Amino acid sequence: MIKASRVAAVFLGLAIFLAPVCMGSPSTPKPGSSERTSICDAMRAYAMKSAIRPLPKPILFKIEFIRVDGDYAGFEGFPIFADGSAAIPNFMPDIVLTTFLKRRGTGWQVIADLSRTDVPSDTEMATIRKRFPTGVPITVIPEFWRRKLRP
C-alpha cells in the first residue's frame, strides 16, 4: 500500500513542475483560436480609427508577430482585405502596426503603439522608453523592439 505522504509528495512535485505550464507561459495563439480572434478584433477596431475613408469591406491582418504572456500581448502585422489585397494606401496609412495590448475583462485593449515608418533616433528612443507601459513582459516584444527598449 502506498503511503499518503508519498502520494502527496508526488502530487506536490508534479504541481511544482507543471505550474509554469498551467499558469501560462508565452505563446502564439493558433489561427482561428478565440484568443487570436479577440486580439485581432481589438486590433481591427484600433486600426479603423486611422482609416482615411470608409473601407469597402472588412479587414483581416497579415500577422508577422503575435505573442501572449498572461494578460499582455504583442502584435505586429498589417491590414489586408480577405482576398489578400492591401487595405492600404487608399483607405489607411501604409504601415506595419506594432502594438501592445492588455487583457481587459473578456477582450483586449491597445496600451502602446510603436507603429512607425522609420527607425527612431536615440532621442526618440529615450522618450519611447520613458513612456512605454511598465509590466509588459519582454516575451511579447518583437526582437527589433526588444533590443531597442531593453538595451
Buried (B, 14 or more C-beta within 10 A) or exposed (E): EEEEEEEEEEEEEEEEEEEEEEEEEBEEBEEEEEBBEBBBEBBBEBBBEBBEEEBEEEBBBEBEBBBBBBEBBBBBBBBBBEEEEBBBEEBBBEBBBBBBBBBEEEEBEBBBEBBEEEEBEEEEBEEBEEEBEEEBBEBBBBEEBBEBBEE
